Amino acid sequence: MCALQAMAATPIQPFSTEETQRILQHLQQPAVFMNMTRGWPVLHWTAEHLSACLGEKLIRFRLGRKGDVNTPLFETQCSYVEAKLVHFLSWTQGQSGTDVGPFSEFSSSEYWAYADYKYIAILFQDQPSMFEDVKWSDFGFEGRNGRESTLWIGTEGANTPCHLDSYGCNLVLQVQGRKRWHLFPPEDTPKLYPTRIPYEESSVFSQVDVLHPDPRRFPDFQRARVHTVTLQPGQVLYVPRHWWHYVESVDPVTVSVNSWIELEADDVARVSEAVTKAVVCAIKSAPSDDNADDWLNPTEEGVASHNENMQYVNLAVRACAQRQKALCHGKLTRDPRDTRPAKRDSSGQIRKKRDSTGDSVPFSVPFGPHLISVRCQQEDSPEAREVTPKDLRFKSSRNGACTSQEDTVSSEAAGRSEAAPAVRLQQERRERSPDLTQCRARDCADETPENSSEDCEVSRHAIITTNDLLDCLVHPDIIARVTELLLERHTGSHRTTAPSQL
């Protein structure tokens, strides 16, 4: 009887760990796991519960002013306070006469607050038992829990600027409140106008305010393909490698937990990041009239010397060389460019593949009530591409599965009728004038006769700043090519370990 009760009390997951791993290996777009966290103790981690657990511990919050400004609000432009969670909760409730600590300098009607990137291993270092509340092992990552996870607590309007992560893929669990994710595929990188200012290792920011874009400054963004999903408590979002994302809290208080999953391609990405850091630090550290901006993200500990950065480059290249050597000697069987999540044991070591027959068997990702694809409606519309009867049947069944989840998971197009095929940077270069001081002909053609000549004249005589130069020098496509050259020359890889293009 007791055994039966114990079995009844144990939540049954819709996918086994093996099935989940295989799903993750084959997913090519963001997707939401609907019922994989039943019984996870972390679902009780509301802001109130965390406040009781953390007590007097001070947490750093980032504050930003609410409002539409047509430019991203980067972390270098925000205010910061260190406060207890109880102060944060009192401030969000707006109760007069309550102690809100350092939040007293900010009106909750004018500012949002965000405790972001809080490593659970540090936050609860004196309460290690809480690590076990997060059970990524249910997704097939043996031994992975809160120790390898990050906590996010915010108010309505709190957001992360649009960016892509250089390393790994991402699993995000929503615990309290809702968050809205706006995602863009890697192929749309040129349309997101990437920049490394402010500089943060492993993050490439977009210059576009994706909610309120400026079409005059960023005309190509209108062709970017947005995939939008509103994540509800208990749901887990899978963000594939190099997918751009802008994230905003849409409820008064939100709590989420995420974990970045290491990928084999990260070995090459570390070389790219080392090169980027060396170039950015060298140029931005040089005295210049236009080099007085706050270019280093607050998440960075400081500006490393050029010697330190070159040591980092050499270490990263050496690590790739050692991996290539291991591949040549048959010690590793995975492709170093493989972007699928790597199975690891509790010590973080990559587990050896037991057999290689699994990948040869045809596999269809089991989308349905337990796994929802976050798709771009432009790709599904008959206007965007030719639609077969099979496509229509699949779309109908998929929409039917989503109907009961319409308040939890949505896939919304950006409201544009034009399809947005992947356009390589080389093709876009051909659209531009060979002279960098000239405005693009199609930009001028889009303007009215009254102001086109004036706008072109302004562009022709615009001053090129240090940051403009950096945006070109450390553009993802340029860094990818530099990385490829370094690995060819110093590992003898002959392009076998070339980084995948963004």
C-alpha positions as CSV (number, residue, x, y, z in Angstrom):
1,M,0.0,0.0,0.0
2,C,2.8,2.4,1.0
3,A,4.6,1.6,-2.2
4,L,1.5,2.3,-4.3
5,Q,1.1,5.7,-2.5
6,A,4.8,6.5,-3.1
7,M,4.3,5.7,-6.8
8,A,1.2,7.9,-7.0
9,A,3.0,10.8,-5.3
10,T,5.9,10.6,-7.8
11,P,5.1,12.9,-10.8
12,I,5.2,11.3,-14.2
13,Q,7.1,13.3,-16.8
14,P,5.8,13.4,-20.4
15,F,9.3,12.5,-21.7
16,S,12.0,10.3,-20.2
17,T,15.5,11.7,-19.7
18,E,16.6,9.8,-22.8
19,E,13.7,11.1,-24.9
20,T,14.3,14.7,-23.7
21,Q,18.0,14.5,-24.6
22,R,17.1,13.3,-28.1
23,I,14.6,16.1,-28.5
24,L,17.2,18.7,-27.5
25,Q,19.7,17.2,-29.9
26,H,17.2,17.6,-32.8
27,L,15.5,20.9,-31.9
28,Q,16.4,23.6,-34.4
29,Q,14.2,26.4,-33.1
30,P,13.0,27.6,-29.6
31,A,10.5,25.4,-27.9
32,V,8.5,25.2,-24.7
33,F,8.4,22.1,-22.5
34,M,5.0,22.2,-20.8
35,N,4.9,19.6,-18.1
36,M,8.5,18.6,-17.3
37,T,8.8,20.3,-13.9
38,R,6.0,18.7,-11.9
39,G,7.2,18.1,-8.4
40,W,10.3,20.4,-8.7
41,P,10.7,22.1,-5.3
42,V,12.0,25.2,-7.1
43,L,8.5,26.0,-8.1
44,H,8.0,27.2,-4.6
45,W,10.7,29.8,-5.0
46,T,8.4,32.8,-5.1
47,A,10.0,36.2,-4.2
48,E,8.3,35.9,-0.7
49,H,9.8,32.4,-0.2
50,L,13.2,33.6,-1.3
51,S,13.0,36.6,1.0
52,A,12.5,34.3,3.9
53,C,15.4,32.1,2.9
54,L,17.8,34.9,2.3
55,G,16.9,37.1,5.2
56,E,19.4,39.9,5.7
57,K,21.5,39.1,2.6
58,L,21.9,42.0,0.3
59,I,21.2,41.6,-3.4
60,R,22.2,43.9,-6.2
61,F,19.3,45.3,-8.2
62,R,19.5,47.1,-11.6
63,L,17.0,49.8,-12.1
64,G,15.8,51.4,-15.3
65,R,13.4,54.2,-16.1
66,K,10.1,53.1,-17.7
67,G,9.3,54.7,-21.1
68,D,9.7,54.4,-24.8
69,V,13.1,55.8,-26.0
70,N,13.7,54.0,-29.3
71,T,17.2,52.9,-28.1
72,P,18.1,49.9,-25.9
73,L,18.6,50.6,-22.2
74,F,22.0,49.0,-21.7
75,E,23.2,48.0,-18.2
76,T,25.8,50.8,-18.3
77,Q,22.9,53.3,-18.4
78,C,21.0,51.9,-15.4
79,S,21.1,52.7,-11.7
80,Y,22.1,50.1,-9.1
81,V,21.2,49.5,-5.4
82,E,22.0,46.8,-2.9
83,A,19.0,45.8,-0.9
84,K,17.2,43.0,0.9
85,L,14.4,41.1,-0.8
86,V,12.0,42.3,1.8
87,H,12.8,45.9,0.8
88,F,12.2,44.9,-2.8
89,L,8.8,43.4,-2.0
90,S,7.7,46.4,0.0
91,W,8.7,48.7,-2.8
92,T,6.8,46.7,-5.4
93,Q,3.6,46.8,-3.3
94,G,3.8,50.5,-3.0
95,Q,2.7,50.6,0.6
96,S,3.2,53.9,2.3
97,G,5.2,53.9,5.5
98,T,6.9,50.6,4.9
99,D,10.7,50.3,4.9
100,V,11.9,50.0,1.3
101,G,15.6,50.6,2.1
102,P,17.6,52.1,-0.8
103,F,14.6,51.8,-3.1
104,S,13.3,55.0,-1.4
105,E,15.2,57.0,-4.0
106,F,13.2,55.5,-6.9
107,S,9.5,55.6,-7.6
108,S,8.0,52.2,-8.4
109,S,5.7,53.9,-10.9
110,E,8.7,55.3,-12.8
111,Y,11.3,52.6,-12.5
112,W,11.5,48.9,-12.8
113,A,14.0,46.8,-10.8
114,Y,15.9,43.6,-11.8
115,A,18.1,41.2,-9.8
116,D,19.6,39.5,-12.8
117,Y,22.4,37.0,-13.3
118,K,22.4,35.9,-9.7
119,Y,24.4,32.7,-9.4
120,I,22.5,30.3,-7.1
121,A,25.8,28.7,-6.0
122,I,26.9,32.0,-4.6
123,L,23.5,33.2,-3.4
124,F,22.9,30.1,-1.4
125,Q,26.5,29.0,-0.6
126,D,25.5,28.6,3.0
127,Q,22.4,26.7,2.1
128,P,23.6,24.1,-0.4
129,S,20.6,21.9,0.1
130,M,18.6,24.3,-2.0
131,F,20.6,23.4,-5.0
132,E,18.7,20.1,-5.1
133,D,15.4,22.0,-5.7
134,V,16.4,22.5,-9.3
135,K,16.4,19.2,-11.2
136,W,17.9,19.6,-14.7
137,S,18.7,15.9,-14.4
138,D,15.1,15.4,-15.6
139,F,16.2,16.8,-18.9
140,G,19.0,14.3,-19.2
141,F,21.8,16.4,-17.6
142,E,22.9,14.0,-14.9
143,G,24.0,15.8,-11.7
144,R,23.0,19.2,-12.9
145,N,21.0,21.3,-10.4
146,G,20.9,24.8,-8.9
147,R,24.6,24.9,-8.5
148,E,24.9,25.4,-12.3
149,S,22.0,27.7,-12.5
150,T,21.2,31.4,-12.3
151,L,18.3,33.3,-10.6
152,W,16.4,36.3,-12.0
153,I,13.9,38.4,-9.9
154,G,12.2,41.4,-11.5
155,T,9.3,43.8,-11.6
156,E,6.9,44.5,-14.5
157,G,8.9,46.2,-17.3
158,A,12.3,44.8,-16.2
159,N,14.2,43.6,-19.2
160,T,17.3,42.3,-20.7
161,P,18.6,44.1,-23.8
162,C,18.4,42.1,-27.1
163,H,21.5,40.0,-27.3
164,L,22.9,36.6,-28.2
165,D,25.0,34.4,-26.0
166,S,28.3,33.3,-27.5
167,Y,28.4,30.0,-25.5
168,G,26.0,27.1,-25.2
169,C,22.3,26.8,-25.3
170,N,19.8,27.9,-22.7
171,L,17.1,26.2,-20.6
172,V,14.9,28.7,-18.7
173,L,12.3,27.8,-16.1
174,Q,9.6,30.3,-15.2
175,V,8.8,30.1,-11.5
176,Q,6.6,33.2,-10.7
177,G,4.8,35.6,-12.9
178,R,5.2,35.7,-16.7
179,K,8.0,36.8,-19.0
180,R,7.8,37.6,-22.7
181,W,10.6,36.4,-25.0
182,H,11.2,38.0,-28.4
183,L,13.6,35.7,-30.3
184,F,15.4,36.0,-33.6
185,P,17.3,33.3,-35.5
186,P,21.1,33.5,-36.0
187,E,20.6,34.0,-39.7
188,D,19.1,37.4,-38.9
189,T,22.3,38.7,-37.2
190,P,23.0,41.4,-39.8
191,K,19.4,42.7,-39.4
192,L,19.9,43.0,-35.6
193,Y,22.9,45.4,-36.1
194,P,25.3,43.7,-33.6
195,T,27.7,45.6,-31.4
196,R,30.2,44.8,-28.7
197,I,29.7,48.1,-26.9
198,P,29.0,47.8,-24.1
199,Y,31.5,45.0,-23.8
200,E,30.6,41.9,-22.0
201,E,32.3,38.6,-22.5
202,S,30.0,36.1,-24.2
203,S,27.3,38.6,-25.0
204,V,26.8,40.3,-28.4
205,F,24.2,43.1,-28.1
206,S,21.9,44.5,-30.7
207,Q,21.8,48.3,-31.3
208,V,18.0,48.0,-32.0
209,D,15.2,48.6,-29.4
210,V,13.2,45.7,-30.7
211,L,10.0,46.9,-29.2
212,H,10.3,50.4,-30.6
213,P,12.7,50.2,-33.5
214,D,14.0,53.3,-35.3
215,P,13.4,52.4,-39.0
216,R,15.6,55.3,-40.2
217,R,18.7,54.1,-38.3
218,F,18.0,50.4,-38.7
219,P,16.0,49.8,-41.9
220,D,17.0,46.2,-42.2
221,F,15.4,45.3,-38.9
222,Q,11.9,45.4,-40.4
223,R,12.9,42.1,-42.3
224,A,14.0,40.3,-39.1
225,R,11.9,37.3,-38.1
226,V,10.7,37.6,-34.6
227,H,9.4,34.6,-32.6
228,T,7.5,35.6,-29.5
229,V,6.5,33.5,-26.5
230,T,5.0,34.4,-23.1
231,L,6.4,32.0,-20.6
232,Q,4.2,31.0,-17.6
233,P,5.2,29.3,-14.3
234,G,6.2,25.7,-14.6
235,Q,7.2,26.0,-18.3
236,V,10.7,25.6,-19.6
237,L,11.9,27.4,-22.7
238,Y,14.7,26.0,-24.8
239,V,16.8,28.7,-26.5
240,P,19.1,27.2,-29.2
241,R,22.7,28.3,-29.7
242,H,23.1,31.9,-31.0
243,W,19.4,32.8,-31.0
244,W,19.0,36.5,-30.3
245,H,16.6,37.3,-27.4
246,Y,15.0,40.3,-25.7
247,V,13.2,39.4,-22.4
248,E,10.7,41.5,-20.5
249,S,8.7,40.8,-17.3
250,V,5.0,41.4,-17.8
251,D,3.7,40.8,-14.2
252,P,4.3,42.8,-11.0
253,V,6.9,40.3,-9.7
254,T,8.7,37.6,-11.8
255,V,11.1,34.9,-10.8
256,S,12.9,32.6,-13.2
257,V,15.8,30.1,-13.1
258,N,18.1,29.2,-16.1
259,S,21.0,27.1,-16.9
260,W,23.4,27.5,-19.9
261,I,24.3,24.1,-21.3
262,E,27.8,23.7,-22.6
263,L,28.2,22.7,-26.3
264,E,31.1,21.2,-28.2
265,A,31.2,24.3,-30.4
266,D,32.1,26.4,-27.3
267,D,35.8,25.5,-27.7
268,V,35.9,27.5,-30.9
269,A,33.6,30.2,-29.5
270,R,36.2,30.8,-26.7
271,V,38.8,31.6,-29.3
272,S,36.4,34.1,-30.9
273,E,35.7,35.7,-27.5
274,A,39.4,35.9,-26.7
275,V,40.1,37.7,-30.0
276,T,37.2,40.1,-29.4
277,K,38.3,40.9,-25.9
278,A,41.8,41.7,-27.0
279,V,40.7,44.0,-29.8
280,V,38.0,45.8,-27.8
281,C,40.2,46.4,-24.8
282,A,43.2,47.5,-26.9
283,I,41.2,50.1,-28.8
284,K,38.9,51.3,-26.0
285,S,41.8,51.7,-23.6
286,A,43.7,54.0,-26.0
287,P,43.3,57.7,-25.2
288,S,41.0,59.4,-27.6
289,D,38.5,62.3,-27.7
290,D,35.6,59.9,-28.4
291,N,36.8,57.1,-26.1
292,A,35.3,58.6,-22.9
293,D,32.1,56.5,-22.9
294,D,31.1,54.0,-20.3
295,W,32.0,51.0,-22.6
296,L,32.6,48.2,-20.0
297,N,29.5,46.3,-18.8
298,P,29.0,46.3,-15.0
299,T,29.2,42.5,-15.1
300,E,32.8,42.7,-16.1
301,E,35.4,42.9,-13.2
302,G,37.7,45.3,-15.0
303,V,39.8,46.0,-18.0
304,A,42.5,43.3,-18.5
305,S,45.9,44.3,-19.8
306,H,46.9,43.4,-23.4
307,N,49.4,40.8,-22.0
308,E,46.6,39.1,-20.1
309,N,44.3,39.2,-23.1
310,M,46.9,37.7,-25.4
311,Q,47.5,34.9,-22.8
312,Y,43.7,34.3,-23.0
313,V,43.9,34.0,-26.8
314,N,46.8,31.6,-26.6
315,L,45.1,29.4,-23.9
316,A,41.9,29.3,-26.0
317,V,43.8,28.3,-29.2
318,R,45.8,25.8,-27.3
319,A,42.6,24.2,-25.9
320,C,41.3,23.9,-29.5
321,A,44.6,22.3,-30.6
322,Q,44.5,19.8,-27.8
323,R,40.9,18.9,-28.8
324,Q,41.9,18.5,-32.4
325,K,44.7,16.3,-31.4
326,A,42.4,14.1,-29.4
327,L,40.0,13.9,-32.3
328,C,42.9,12.8,-34.6
329,H,43.8,10.1,-32.2
330,G,40.3,8.8,-31.9
331,K,39.8,9.8,-28.3
332,L,36.7,11.9,-29.2
333,T,34.1,11.1,-31.7
334,R,32.0,14.3,-31.7
335,D,32.3,17.0,-34.3
336,P,33.9,20.1,-32.6
337,R,31.3,22.2,-34.4
338,D,28.5,20.1,-33.0
339,T,25.9,22.5,-31.5
340,R,23.9,19.9,-29.8
341,P,23.9,19.7,-25.9
342,A,26.7,17.4,-24.7
343,K,25.8,14.8,-22.2
344,R,27.9,15.3,-19.1
345,D,28.3,13.4,-15.8
346,S,28.1,15.0,-12.3
347,S,31.7,16.2,-12.5
348,G,31.1,18.1,-15.8
349,Q,33.0,15.6,-18.0
350,I,31.5,14.7,-21.4
351,R,30.1,11.3,-21.3
352,K,31.2,8.9,-24.0
353,K,28.7,7.9,-26.6
354,R,27.5,4.3,-26.0
355,D,26.6,3.7,-29.6
356,S,26.3,5.8,-32.7
357,T,23.3,4.1,-34.2
358,G,20.7,6.4,-32.5
359,D,21.4,9.4,-34.8
360,S,21.0,7.2,-37.9
361,V,17.4,6.4,-37.1
362,P,15.0,9.0,-38.4
363,F,13.6,11.1,-35.6
364,S,10.7,13.5,-35.6
365,V,10.5,16.0,-32.7
366,P,7.2,15.1,-30.9
367,F,5.5,18.5,-30.9
368,G,2.1,18.5,-29.1
369,P,0.6,19.4,-25.8
370,H,3.8,18.7,-23.9
371,L,6.2,20.4,-26.3
372,I,5.2,23.6,-28.2
373,S,7.4,25.0,-31.0
374,V,7.9,28.7,-30.9
375,R,7.5,29.5,-34.6
376,C,7.5,32.5,-36.8
377,Q,4.1,32.9,-38.5
378,Q,5.7,34.4,-41.5
379,E,7.3,31.0,-42.2
380,D,3.9,29.3,-41.9
381,S,2.0,31.7,-44.1
382,P,1.3,30.7,-47.8
383,E,2.6,34.1,-48.8
384,A,6.0,33.3,-47.3
385,R,6.5,30.0,-49.0
386,E,4.8,27.3,-50.9
387,V,2.5,25.3,-48.5
388,T,1.7,21.7,-49.2
389,P,-1.4,19.9,-48.0
390,K,0.8,18.1,-45.5
391,D,2.0,21.5,-44.1
392,L,-1.6,22.7,-43.7
393,R,-2.6,19.5,-41.9
394,F,0.4,19.8,-39.5
395,K,-0.3,23.5,-38.9
396,S,-3.9,22.8,-38.2
397,S,-3.1,20.0,-35.7
398,R,-0.3,22.2,-34.1
399,N,-2.7,25.1,-33.7
400,G,-5.3,22.8,-32.3
401,A,-2.7,21.7,-29.7
402,C,-1.9,25.3,-28.9
403,T,-5.5,26.3,-28.5
404,S,-5.8,25.3,-24.9
405,Q,-2.4,27.0,-24.3
406,E,-3.2,30.3,-26.0
407,D,-2.9,32.1,-22.7
408,T,0.4,30.4,-21.9
409,V,2.4,30.0,-25.1
410,S,1.9,32.2,-28.2
411,S,3.9,32.5,-31.4
412,E,3.4,35.9,-32.9
413,A,4.7,37.4,-36.1
414,A,6.1,40.9,-36.2
415,G,3.1,42.1,-38.2
416,R,5.0,42.3,-41.4
417,S,3.8,40.7,-44.6
418,E,7.2,40.4,-46.2
419,A,9.0,37.1,-45.7
420,A,12.5,37.4,-44.4
421,P,14.9,34.8,-46.0
422,A,18.3,34.4,-44.6
423,V,20.6,36.9,-46.3
424,R,24.3,36.5,-46.0
425,L,26.4,39.5,-45.1
426,Q,28.3,39.2,-48.3
427,Q,25.1,39.7,-50.3
428,E,24.2,42.8,-48.1
429,R,27.7,44.2,-48.7
430,R,26.9,44.2,-52.5
431,E,23.9,46.3,-51.8
432,R,26.0,48.9,-50.1
433,S,28.2,51.5,-51.8
434,P,31.9,50.5,-51.9
435,D,32.7,53.9,-50.3
436,L,31.9,53.7,-46.6
437,T,31.3,57.4,-46.5
438,Q,28.5,57.1,-49.0
439,C,24.9,56.4,-47.9
440,R,23.3,53.3,-49.3
441,A,21.4,53.9,-52.5
442,R,18.4,52.0,-51.4
443,D,18.2,54.1,-48.2
444,C,18.1,57.2,-50.2
445,A,15.6,55.8,-52.6
446,D,13.3,55.0,-49.7
447,E,13.3,58.7,-48.6
448,T,11.0,61.4,-50.0
449,P,12.5,63.8,-52.6
450,E,12.2,66.6,-50.1
451,N,14.7,65.1,-47.6
452,S,16.6,62.4,-49.5
453,S,19.4,64.7,-50.7
454,E,19.8,66.3,-47.3
455,D,20.0,62.9,-45.5
456,C,22.5,61.6,-48.0
457,E,24.6,64.7,-47.5
458,V,24.6,64.2,-43.8
459,S,25.6,60.5,-44.2
460,R,28.4,61.4,-46.6
461,H,30.0,63.7,-44.1
462,A,29.3,61.8,-40.9
463,I,32.2,61.3,-38.5
464,I,33.3,57.8,-38.0
465,T,33.8,57.2,-34.3
466,T,35.9,54.6,-32.5
467,N,32.8,52.6,-31.7
468,D,31.8,52.7,-35.4
469,L,35.2,51.2,-36.2
470,L,34.9,48.6,-33.5
471,D,31.5,47.5,-34.8
472,C,33.2,46.6,-38.1
473,L,36.4,45.1,-36.6
474,V,34.5,42.8,-34.1
475,H,31.5,42.1,-36.2
476,P,30.6,38.4,-35.7
477,D,31.4,37.5,-39.3
478,I,34.8,39.2,-39.1
479,I,35.7,37.6,-35.8
480,A,34.6,34.2,-37.2
481,R,37.0,34.6,-40.1
482,V,39.9,35.7,-37.8
483,T,39.2,32.8,-35.6
484,E,39.3,30.4,-38.5
485,L,42.6,31.9,-39.7
486,L,44.2,31.6,-36.2
487,L,43.1,27.9,-35.9
488,E,44.4,27.1,-39.4
489,R,47.8,28.6,-38.7
490,H,48.3,27.5,-35.1
491,T,46.5,24.1,-35.0
492,G,46.9,22.9,-38.5
493,S,43.2,22.3,-38.6
494,H,42.8,23.3,-42.2
495,R,39.3,24.6,-41.5
496,T,38.1,21.5,-39.9
497,T,37.4,23.5,-36.7
498,A,36.1,26.6,-38.4
499,P,33.5,28.4,-36.2
500,S,30.0,28.3,-37.5
501,Q,28.8,31.6,-38.9
502,L,26.3,33.6,-37.0
